[in-house]
Amino acid sequence: MSAAKARTRASSSPGRDAQEGRSGFERFAQVALPVPLFQTFTYGVPRSEQDIYPGCRVWVRFGKRVLMWCVVELWDRLPKLPLGTKLQPVLEVRDKEPVLGPTHLALGQWIADYYVAPPGEVFHALLPPETPRAETVRYARTEKATEARLRAGSLRARVLEALTRPMTAYALSRQLESKQVSRALRFLVDEGYVRTVEGSRSASRPKILVATITEAGKRALESEKLRPNTARVLTLLATATDAVPVRTVRQELALKKGPFEGLAKRGHIELTRVAVYRSPWPRLAAPDEGEVVLTPDQEGVLSGIQTALASREFHPIVLYGVTGSGKTEVYLRAVDTALESGRSALLLVPEIALTPRMAGLLRNRFGEKVAILHSSLGVGERRDEWWRVRRQEARVVVGARAAALAPVERVG
């Protein structure tokens, strides 16, 4: 049997065996898992996890492992499964909204079928860079755990007592000397007494402390006699239109520490921590080449490209020219045309070594609308750039092969 047929069989539509293994689930998720198998896997959606959509990442149990991967389909009826199959539940929905839209879900499934590739491995290339492949989930008690009425001495009760800190299923099994811990954890999660916690947080966005002047602070600046450093800090914050990083205030005013905590206690400023993007752009600057006047040949080529873009149909165009003949400027003008029409643009370069210059030229021309994606970026940088594209904060993507699967919408 071919891989494509095997996948179709595993994801078949509902049939007469729909009651077998239903186990009280009202919805069913087809999940692509990071395993070298040519199929997706069916899981039941508990009532506690109804905010689930295709394109969301979920925690599920696969054998003795707990994995997080992608929901590719949702059904209201149980699909046809082998007799005697007992469905496992979705343990937790990782995302409040889909990380992959319909376009990229369809793209992933098409790639898996066309190239005869395991769907879970395909979606690994489409999902956010921080998505873990292996088990990184730990379990922790919830506030509802105090309401649990469990039989004293039972494994469920012992598991709940042992969770004085977040622990993996393996660690609990070793501590309690039991091979049935996973079953007890599934019950406790379903009942809401235990929740799952991601073990690795290395890819989360860093946070910085920022300060904002309050109305009380503005009045104090006008009417109170303040210490010199206090007055300088409030004056700087009063002239800012947005929150200012505390580190920036210290640098601007040459302060080693500053009166920030005291001002916050008196209600003169508000201190908050905000997530910031890790950006690769400071090391990717390119010289500004100024205004470029197109040659007649460039104008003719660009006119043809703009006509093709306006048609909203697929048109393969091959641009021929030796190095230095002006092809790059035509690319940049074509990107500008796409952006002006409300579309996005994706520029691929043959290798990573060529990315910095092209990225710098795009950045000079289009500013914050540009994102860069390639495997030489750090994990944090790739994650932040990926999410800028997904949130449509960046509508131009440049990079090598990995950028071809960026979550950019409305290309062209």
C-alpha positions, 0 to 999 in steps of 0.5 A: 500500500502506498504512503498516500493511501495509508494516510487516507485510510487512517484519516477516513470519514465517519463510518458505521463503527462510529460508536466503538471507542467513543468514550463520551467524546463529542469531537475528534481531532486528527493530529499529525505527530512528529513520528516517521509514519505515513498517517495522522492519528485520532484523539478525543477532545475532552469537554474541558478542551473545546476551544480547539481549531485546526492549526492549533498545537496540542499535547497528546500521549503517544505510547509512553511519550507525551508530544505536542504537534498539530491538529489538521482536522476536527470532526463531530463524529468518530471516524472509522477505527479498528474494532477494540480501539480505545481513544486517547484524549487530547491532554491540553490545547497549547494555542488559543488561536491557530498557529497555521491557517487553512492555506498552510494546513492545505500546503502541508497535506499536499506536500505530504501526499505529493512527496510521499512524506510523513505528515508529522515531519512535514508540519515540523517545517511549518510550525513555529520554531519553538515547537518541541519534538520530544517530551518536554511536558511536566505536570502541576497541580491546579487550584481545583486540586484542593477540591479533589475527593480521592480514595486515600492511598489510591494511585491518583491520590498519591500522584496528586500528593507527589506534585509539590512541584512540576514533574514529568510522568517519568519522574513520577513513575520513578518516585511512586514506583508505579507503571500506571502513573500515566493513566492516573495523570490522564484522569487528573488532567481530565478532571481539572486537578492537574495541568500540563506545563511546558518544560522548556522555556528557552525560546520564550520572548525576553521581557524588559522593564519599562516606565510610564509617567502617571497623572500624579507624576505630571502634577508632582513635576509641575508643583512639587519640589523634587530631587534633581534625579527624580525631576530629570527622570519624570521630565524625560518620561513626560516628553515620551509618547510611549513607555520607555525602557528603564535601561534607556532612561538610565543610559540617557541620564547617566544614572547607575540605579535611579529612583524608579522603585520609589517613584512607583511606590508614590504612584508617580510612574508605572513599572511594567515588564513587556516582551520584546522581539529579538531582532537580527537586523542590527548586524544586517545593515546595508548601505543606502544606495539612494534613488535609482533611475530605471533603464528602459529595459528595466522599465519594460520588464517591471511593466510586465511583472506589474501586469502579471501581478494585477491579473491575480493569476499565476505567471512564471517569469524568468528574469535574465541578466548578468551580475550587476545588470539591475535585476535586484532593483526590479525585484524591489519595485515588484515587491513595492507593487505587491505591498501597495495592492495589499498583498505580501511578498516572499523573496528566496535567495539561493544560499544563506550567505546571500541573505544579509545584503538582500535583507539589508536592501529590503530593510532600507526600502520597506523598514519594519515590514521586512522579516528574515528567516533562515537556519543560521539565526538563533532559535529566539530570533527565528521564533520572533521573526516567524511570529512577526510574519504570522501576525502580519506585522511583517509582510515581506519575507526574505531568506533561503529554503526555510523561508519558503514555508513561512506563514506569509498570507496573500503572497503576490 
